[in-house]
Amino acid sequence: MNQDSFIPLTAIDCLIPALMIDRNAPVDVLHANAAARVRAATQLMETLSNRDLELADTVDLRQIATVAMMLLRDGCDLLDVLGWRLRVE
């Protein structure tokens, strides 16, 4: 596989990406990874929605939002690759 087979995840903007998506991964693997991240973010938000936010620490809320953002961005990146693959096939 060559370097062009991999694209970086976009949740963290950096000059040298460490986490990449294999464009040639099987579509079911891309889907499973995207679904796992979206599901985890959904569960995190469901847990948060059951809490009294007036008692929440703003630092905790910011950290939870950051985690949800990273999970959702990774899921979107994976879904983008899956979409490209499905259009080609």
Steps between C-alpha positions, in 0.01 A plus 500: 500500500625845421479823699201616289298208636481670838329823600536668840220533749398866520392540864846621595667749268873430491783507246595135545189284544536186709159340444398409147213331315583234243302592187527138388349350815193283436178702503358295787807587710466871419132484591562310825761752613282799409198347673699425815615861529158650430340256745756588772437873451124439512530304824718774649243765410214284631681467833555874510135572417394308810704725731413828670716738298458781752722300735756413232852638502574704184840329465330159504243613243777631273689171527187297424426722200857455374478122527165497319641727228800273444286187482254662259775650282671159476166343411438763232849448356435126481158558342660731242742224398215249495301734274794537260537123489131440434493755217796329332363145533 
